[in-house]
Amino acid sequence: MRILAEEIFRLNNRHIKLNSKYIKTCLTGIVLMVVVLCITLYVYADSQSKAEYKVKSAFIYNIINFIEWPIDQGINDAINLCVVGKNHFGTALDSFEYNTIGDKVLAIEYVPLLQDIGGHNVVFICPSEKKRLKQILQTLAGTNILTIGDTKGFAQQGVIINFYIKDEKVRFEINVDAAKRANLKISAKLLRLAKIVHGISDK
């Protein structure tokens, strides 16, 4: 009887060890699957972001073609675009640098903070500058600078052109009152493609 009990105990222990090994193998497999899934989602999100900013880069270049600055703005050989804040464009926007806009070329500069507005004709305000937006717009007040952003609420706060996503497509809105204050003339063709925003909100 004792021998039988010991054999049963041994078999039970072996069964437990086998189950433990099986469980460990399953858990390892699950962990690997989760890691692969996370990496896949990260790569997918990253590729989606890159594709989105390629589209936005093309939009910016083409939009500038439909903006008319005052004659006394002093634009000579180049239209100067300044990207303020944490850059999400990568090299997408650079592919348009030195491309012609009418009889001028597009020059691009990246700065972490907007300190000197001298010589800029277009300022793209990155999402990282959301908390400083009011300060930036106050700095740009009274100038003929075209402001562009891609953050929810920017157009309502006074940014002239703002990108947003709808139905998985990049679209844009135009604050016509802000454009008027900057003395910029926007082509009717561009306005027809945009969502029109009026006024300024402090929110």
N, C-alpha and C positions, 0 to 999 in steps of 0.2 A: 504493500500500500504506500509506504514511504517513497519507494522508488518511483511509483506511478505519479505521486504528487510532485516529486522533483522534476520528472519529465514534463509534466503539464506546466509547471512553473517556468522551466527552460523554454518550452515552446511559446508560452505567452510572452516571455521576455524577448524572444526572437521576433515574434509577431509585432511587438511594440517597436523594436528597433527598426524592423522593415517599414512599419508605418511612419516612423519618425523620418527615416531616410526618404520615403516617398513624399511626405509633407514638405521636407526641406527642399527636395527637387522641384516640387510644384511651386513653392514660394519663390525659389530662385528664378524659375521661369516667369512667374508673374512680375517680379521686380524688373527683369530684363525687358519684358513686354512694355511695362510702364515707362521705363527709361527710353526705349525706342520710340514709343508714342510721343513722349514729351519732346524728344529731339525732332521728330517729324513735324509736330505742331509748331515748334520754334522755327524750324527752317521754312515751313509753309508761311507762317506769319511774317517772317523776315522777307521772304520772296514777294509776298503780297505788298508789304510796305515799300519795297524797292520799286515794284511795278507801279504802285500808287504815286510815288514821287517822280517817276519818269513821266507819267501823265501830267502831273502838276507842273513839271519843268516845261513841257511842251505848251501847256496852257499859258504859263507866264510869258514865254517868248511871243506867242501869238497874240495874247491880250495887249501887250505893249504896242503892237502894231496898230491897235485900234484906239490908242490914246493920243490926244493932241495937247501938247504943252503950250503955255503962252509964248509968244514970240520973244518976249524979253527974259525968258527963263535962262537963256545963255547956254543952251545945249550946243556944243560945237561938233566934235567928231564922234563922240560916243554917248550912249545912254548908260549911265552908271547905276547898276543894281547892287544894293547892299543887303546881305542876309544877316539878320541880327538874332543871336541866341544859338542854341544847340542845333547844329545842322543835321537835318534828316535826309537831305538830298543825296548825300554821298557824292558821286561824280556825275549824277544825272544832269544837273543844271549846267555843269561845266561844258557839256557837249554843245551848248548853245552860245558859249562865250565867243566873241568876235564874229558871230553871225550878224548879218546886216539887218537893220530895221530902217527901211527907207534908204536914206543916204548916210546912215550912221551905223556904228557897230555897238554890240552889247558888251559892256565890261562888267565883271562880277567881282564882288569883294565879300568876304565872310568876317564878321566881327562878333565877339562874345557879348559885347554891350554897346549900345548906341551912345557914343560920346561926342562924335563929330559928324554933323550932318552935311558938312560942306562938300559940294560936288556930287551928291547923290540925287538921282532923279526918281528912283524906285527903291522902296524899302520893304523887304519881306520880313515880317515879324513871326518868328518861330513860336511854337506852343510853350516853350520854356520861359517865354517873356510874358506869360499871362498875368502874373502879379504886377509886372512893371508896365503893362499896356497903357494905363492912364498917363503915367509919367512920360512914356515914349511919345504918345499922341500930343501931349502938351509941348514937348520939345519940337515936334514937327508942325505945330500950329502956325498958321500964317505963311507956310511954304507951299510951293507947287509940287510937292513930292507925292507920288502915287504910293499908297500903302496897300500891301497885300498880306493876307494871313491864311491860316487853315485851321482855325480853332473856333469851336462853337461860341457864339456870342460876340465875336470880334467885330462883325459888320454893324451890329446893333450899338456897339460902343464907339464907332467912328472910323473903323478901318474901311477903306474904300472898296476893296475887293476881297472876298473871303471864300475859300474853298470849303466844300462839305461833301459828304458821301450820302447818296440816296440811291436805293435799288442797286447797290454795289457799283455805282458809277460816280466819278468825280464831277461835281457840279459847282457852280459858283454863284454868289450873290453880290450885288453892287449897292452900296449905300450912296444913292445919287446926291443926297444933301451934303455928304462929306466930300464928294467929288466936286461939287459946286463951290464949297468953301476953299478947296485947294485950287480953284480956277482951272480945272482940267476938263477938257471936252472929251466925252466918251461917245464913240460911234454908235449910231442907232442900231446897227447890225449886232453889236456886242450886247447892247441893252436888251434886245429881243431874246437873247439866249440865256439871260440871267434872271435870277429871282431878285426883285427890286426891294430894297430896304430904305426906309425913311427915318430921319431923326437920329437922336443919340440917347442911349440909356446908360445910366450909371452902374447898372447891375452887371 
